[in-house]
Amino acid sequence: MILIAGPCVLESRDNVMRIAESLEKYHEDCTKEFYFKASFDKANRTSLDSFRGPGLEEGLKMLQEVKEQFGYKILTDVHDYTQPAEVAEVADVLQIPAFLSRQTDLLVAAAQTSAVVNIKKGQFLAPAAMEHSVAKVLKTRGFDGEVSYENADKYNVWLTERGSSFGYGNLVVDMRGLKTMREFAPVIFDATHSVQMPASGGSSSGGDASFVPYLSRAAAAVGVDGFFFETHFDPGIALSDGPNMIELIKLDALIKEIDAIRSIVE
């Protein structure tokens, strides 16, 4: 099982290293393919005054330190076509933010690296529409055949479900979409962003982390290739996405539940 976990954004070095150390058990678990996730820049914050992160240069230094100290594979976001080549020198997975999932230049630039490309499904897109984003990466990597799970897996392209827009300030997860997208590529379920309430907190996004376990268990029952959890030792002080994060001390019990469900389904 692919497991992606870490803070939403790179905060202080002490916070990042504390969270990274707490996740070491998953890196050592032979049943998990673990990736440490944190963003060096959150380019789509609700407010201009919201914390965005340390930026590209300092952020990559911090991620490199995590990689060297703990041996983790790294996943982080890229936001425009100028970033992937440099970021891929540190990150093993380049994540395409949901709002940018149709941006051809960004997808092509990411595909031109050797990193895995993880495309988050746009909140505004039907699951079936993600076939075209996968095709852009496959064609850039020299494959112009059928867009399928097997071919996307071979050429290191993933898709991530993070909910669909549902009225104003809310998201809903259509579990049918997990099956639909899994026809095109390996699928990750982003449990914490799926409970986000965009721009519902005035100058920031809200969320309801209490639903994370329920959606995670449902996704495990449907069948996915991995899970994505933003986590923190104290979500109340997190500098981004705190309301939808799962607390570190609660993560282990949830992952054990997911493992149990997957063992039945598989």
Secondary structure, 3 states (H helix, E strand, C coil): CEEEEECCECCCHHHHHHHHHHCHHHHCCCCCEEEEECECCCCCCCCCCCCCCCCHHHHHHHHHHHHHHHCCEEEEECCCCCCHHHHCCCCCEEEECHHHCCCHHHHHHHHCCCCEEEEECCCCCCHHHHHHHHHHHHHHCCCCCCCCHHHHHHCCEEEEECCEECCCCCEECCCHHHHHHCCCCCEEEECCHHHEECCCCCCCCEECHHHHHHHHHHHHHHCCCEEEEEEECCHHHCCCCHHHCEEHHHHHHHHHHHHHHHHHHC
